[in-house]
Amino acid sequence: MGATILMFLNAMYGGLGQSLGAIIGGRLQSKLGTVQTFIYSGCFDLVFVGVVIVYLSIRKSSNFRNPVPIGSSSSGSEGELTTQ
């Protein structure tokens, strides 16, 4: 099951993601020019990195082995899954 999901995600990224990026980038470049497109892409990337940093600082007590939902309290919640 995991290999199927990874294959699907890879197809979406490689096919849809790169194709849309080329189409959107080409349209921006033809309308704004190369330099303006580069500046706007850089600004978008800076904003995206800022959002990721804020998100990770909010979730600093969570990790991949012990995920904690954003809205949950530290004392535990009713819907929490436990492993034995």
N, CA, C and O of each residue as an XYZ file, in Angstrom:
336
protein
N       0.828     -1.196      0.000
C       0.000      0.000      0.000
C       0.871      1.258      0.000
O       0.581      2.217     -0.716
N       1.923      1.252      0.792
C       2.797      2.423      0.863
C       3.485      2.729     -0.455
O       3.650      3.893     -0.819
N       3.891      1.677     -1.177
C       4.549      1.880     -2.465
C       3.580      2.487     -3.479
O       3.975      3.302     -4.312
N       2.319      2.087     -3.404
C       1.312      2.629     -4.320
C       1.097      4.112     -4.069
O       1.000      4.898     -5.011
N       1.023      4.492     -2.811
C       0.828      5.903     -2.464
C       2.042      6.722     -2.882
O       1.891      7.814     -3.429
N       3.245      6.207     -2.631
C       4.450      6.918     -3.044
C       4.522      7.063     -4.556
O       4.951      8.101     -5.060
N       4.106      6.029     -5.284
C       4.111      6.111     -6.736
C       3.122      7.179     -7.209
O       3.424      7.947     -8.123
N       1.957      7.226     -6.593
C       0.950      8.221     -6.949
C       1.457      9.637     -6.655
O       1.310     10.531     -7.488
N       2.052      9.843     -5.478
C       2.572     11.162     -5.124
C       3.700     11.583     -6.053
O       3.787     12.751     -6.431
N       4.563     10.648     -6.423
C       5.657     10.957     -7.338
C       5.116     11.341     -8.715
O       5.634     12.256     -9.354
N       4.086     10.650     -9.165
C       3.483     10.982    -10.458
C       2.838     12.362    -10.410
O       2.932     13.126    -11.370
N       2.190     12.681     -9.307
C       1.560     13.998     -9.171
C       2.616     15.095     -9.154
O       2.460     16.119     -9.819
N       3.686     14.886     -8.400
C       4.732     15.908     -8.325
C       5.453     16.041     -9.665
O       5.597     17.146    -10.188
N       5.896     14.936    -10.208
C       6.673     14.973    -11.438
C       5.851     15.386    -12.639
O       6.349     16.086    -13.521
N       4.608     14.965    -12.685
C       3.775     15.288    -13.831
C       3.057     16.608    -13.665
O       3.284     17.546    -14.428
N       2.197     16.682    -12.677
C       1.353     17.853    -12.490
C       2.136     19.044    -11.945
O       1.980     20.160    -12.440
N       2.968     18.825    -10.944
C       3.699     19.930    -10.314
C       4.667     20.625    -11.257
O       4.669     21.852    -11.360
N       5.471     19.861    -11.929
C       6.447     20.464    -12.842
C       5.777     21.057    -14.068
O       6.220     22.085    -14.578
N       4.715     20.424    -14.547
C       4.017     20.973    -15.710
C       3.352     22.300    -15.368
O       3.471     23.269    -16.118
N       2.657     22.345    -14.247
C       2.017     23.604    -13.845
C       3.048     24.684    -13.558
O       2.829     25.853    -13.875
N       4.168     24.302    -12.962
C       5.222     25.275    -12.707
C       5.775     25.867    -13.993
O       6.032     27.069    -14.072
N       5.956     25.030    -14.989
C       6.459     25.519    -16.279
C       5.437     26.426    -16.963
O       5.797     27.449    -17.546
N       4.165     26.048    -16.888
C       3.120     26.862    -17.520
C       2.984     28.213    -16.822
O       2.968     29.257    -17.475
N       2.887     28.189    -15.496
C       2.725     29.440    -14.738
C       3.968     30.305    -14.878
O       3.857     31.512    -15.090
N       5.153     29.708    -14.763
C       6.392     30.467    -14.913
C       6.545     31.068    -16.294
O       6.998     32.204    -16.433
N       6.169     30.314    -17.322
C       6.252     30.825    -18.682
C       5.301     31.989    -18.919
O       5.650     32.963    -19.586
N       4.092     31.878    -18.366
C       3.130     32.982    -18.516
C       3.614     34.235    -17.791
O       3.535     35.342    -18.323
N       4.118     34.047    -16.569
C       4.641     35.201    -15.828
C       5.823     35.834    -16.570
O       5.935     37.058    -16.652
N       6.691     34.992    -17.103
C       7.862     35.523    -17.801
C       7.466     36.281    -19.056
O       8.074     37.302    -19.377
N       6.460     35.800    -19.768
C       6.055     36.504    -20.987
C       5.329     37.812    -20.677
O       5.408     38.758    -21.462
N       4.627     37.882    -19.552
C       3.902     39.109    -19.209
C       4.755     40.116    -18.436
O       4.647     41.322    -18.657
N       5.604     39.619    -17.528
C       6.356     40.516    -16.651
C       7.817     40.669    -17.038
O       8.438     41.685    -16.725
N       8.366     39.686    -17.704
C       9.785     39.693    -18.006
C      10.530     38.761    -17.055
O      10.006     38.359    -16.015
N      11.738     38.434    -17.426
C      12.514     37.462    -16.660
C      12.890     37.980    -15.282
O      12.762     37.257    -14.294
N      13.350     39.218    -15.203
C      13.821     39.764    -13.925
C      12.667     39.891    -12.930
O      12.809     39.506    -11.770
N      11.535     40.423    -13.368
C      10.380     40.582    -12.473
C       9.858     39.220    -12.010
O       9.473     39.064    -10.852
N       9.845     38.241    -12.910
C       9.405     36.893    -12.533
C      10.328     36.317    -11.473
O       9.869     35.694    -10.516
N      11.630     36.523    -11.642
C      12.589     36.036    -10.661
C      12.378     36.723     -9.307
O      12.435     36.062     -8.270
N      12.140     38.020     -9.304
C      11.922     38.765     -8.061
C      10.647     38.286     -7.368
O      10.642     38.068     -6.156
N       9.564     38.121     -8.138
C       8.305     37.656     -7.542
C       8.434     36.226     -7.017
O       7.877     35.900     -5.969
N       9.152     35.386     -7.726
C       9.364     34.014     -7.253
C      10.167     34.004     -5.954
O       9.867     33.243     -5.035
N      11.184     34.852     -5.889
C      11.980     34.956     -4.666
C      11.163     35.459     -3.488
O      11.302     34.952     -2.375
N      10.311     36.453     -3.723
C       9.445     36.972     -2.646
C       8.470     35.898     -2.176
O       8.249     35.742     -0.975
N       7.886     35.160     -3.116
C       6.983     34.077     -2.755
C       7.707     33.025     -1.923
O       7.165     32.537     -0.931
N       8.934     32.672     -2.323
C       9.709     31.688     -1.572
C      10.022     32.174     -0.159
O       9.957     31.392      0.789
N      10.362     33.456     -0.006
C      10.628     34.000      1.331
C       9.391     33.933      2.219
O       9.488     33.585      3.396
N       8.240     34.264      1.665
C       6.995     34.184      2.433
C       6.706     32.737      2.820
O       6.303     32.460      3.949
N       6.914     31.821      1.886
C       6.674     30.409      2.163
C       7.594     29.896      3.269
O       7.147     29.179      4.165
N       8.869     30.257      3.213
C       9.812     29.846      4.259
C       9.405     30.432      5.610
O       9.505     29.757      6.634
N       8.947     31.685      5.616
C       8.475     32.302      6.856
C       7.295     31.555      7.445
O       7.233     31.353      8.658
N       6.352     31.139      6.599
C       5.186     30.386      7.074
C       5.627     29.035      7.643
O       5.117     28.604      8.677
N       6.560     28.375      6.983
C       7.050     27.088      7.473
C       7.761     27.256      8.816
O       7.586     26.428      9.710
N       8.551     28.303      8.969
C       9.254     28.535     10.238
C       8.265     28.803     11.361
O       8.423     28.276     12.462
N       7.251     29.611     11.098
C       6.229     29.872     12.124
C       5.496     28.586     12.482
O       5.272     28.307     13.660
N       5.126     27.807     11.482
C       4.429     26.545     11.726
C       5.277     25.604     12.569
O       4.772     25.001     13.516
N       6.560     25.468     12.238
C       7.427     24.571     12.990
C       7.695     25.079     14.402
O       7.883     24.278     15.317
N       7.714     26.391     14.594
C       7.917     26.901     15.944
C       6.679     26.674     16.816
O       6.797     26.502     18.029
N       5.501     26.672     16.204
C       4.281     26.369     16.953
C       4.270     24.902     17.357
O       3.824     24.564     18.454
N       4.751     24.040     16.493
C       4.699     22.600     16.732
C       6.033     22.040     17.210
O       6.361     20.899     16.884
N       6.810     22.802     17.970
C       8.141     22.331     18.356
C       8.105     21.160     19.325
O       9.094     20.435     19.438
N       6.988     20.951     20.035
C       6.903     19.801     20.929
C       6.456     18.544     20.200
O       6.395     17.474     20.805
N       6.148     18.648     18.928
C       5.702     17.511     18.138
C       6.829     17.053     17.230
O       7.655     17.856     16.795
N       6.856     15.770     16.951
C       7.814     15.244     15.996
C       7.195     14.076     15.251
O       6.030     13.751     15.481
N       7.942     13.438     14.365
C       7.381     12.357     13.560
C       7.045     11.131     14.393
O       6.081     10.428     14.091
N       7.812     10.866     15.422
C       7.556      9.686     16.243
C       6.451      9.925     17.267
O       5.789      8.978     17.690
N       6.243     11.174     17.669
C       5.238     11.513     18.662
C       4.446     12.729     18.181
O       4.598     13.817     18.737
N       3.601     12.563     17.154
C       2.873     13.726     16.637
C       1.816     14.211     17.617
O       1.116     13.416     18.244
N       1.713     15.518     17.735
C       0.717     16.133     18.599
C      -0.140     17.043     17.733
O       0.390     17.954     17.096
N      -1.470     16.820     17.691
C      -2.326     17.720     16.915
C      -2.246     19.142     17.447
O      -2.047     19.340     18.646
N      -2.397     20.137     16.576
C      -2.250     21.532     16.967
C      -3.265     21.931     18.025
O      -2.914     22.635     18.972
N      -4.511     21.503     17.892
C      -5.565     21.944     18.800
C      -5.700     21.121     20.066
O      -6.575     21.422     20.878
N      -4.879     20.091     20.283
C      -5.066     19.230     21.447
C      -4.415     19.818     22.691
O      -3.456     20.586     22.611
N      -4.954     19.442     23.831
C      -4.372     19.878     25.106
C      -3.263     18.921     25.495
O      -3.205     17.800     24.989
N      -2.388     19.347     26.381
C      -1.251     18.513     26.768
C      -1.663     17.385     27.709
O      -0.892     16.442     27.888
N      -2.872     17.443     28.332
C      -3.295     16.389     29.242
C      -3.889     15.203     28.529
O      -4.177     14.193     29.171
N      -4.087     15.279     27.224
C      -4.626     14.175     26.447
C      -6.025     14.517     25.963
O      -6.680     15.413     26.495
N      -6.463     13.805     24.967
C      -7.797     14.045     24.431
C      -8.542     12.740     24.313
O      -7.947     11.666     24.412
N      -9.852     12.825     24.101
C     -10.689     11.644     24.039
C     -10.372     10.770     22.837
O     -10.403      9.544     22.947
N     -10.071     11.364     21.705
C      -9.857     10.624     20.480
C      -8.432     10.150     20.273
O      -8.072      9.758     19.163
N      -7.618     10.176     21.304
C      -6.205      9.827     21.187
C      -6.013      8.340     20.976
O      -6.645      7.536     21.661
N      -5.156      7.956     20.047
C      -4.852      6.548     19.809
C      -3.702      6.116     20.700
O      -2.735      6.854     20.886
N      -3.815      4.922     21.244
C      -2.735      4.402     22.081
C      -2.261      3.100     21.496
O      -3.050      2.357     20.911
N      -0.988      2.809     21.641
C      -0.430      1.549     21.191
C       0.014      0.763     22.396
O       0.459      1.325     23.397
N      -0.112     -0.565     22.288
C       0.257     -1.416     23.412
C       1.377     -2.331     23.040
O       1.825     -3.126     23.865
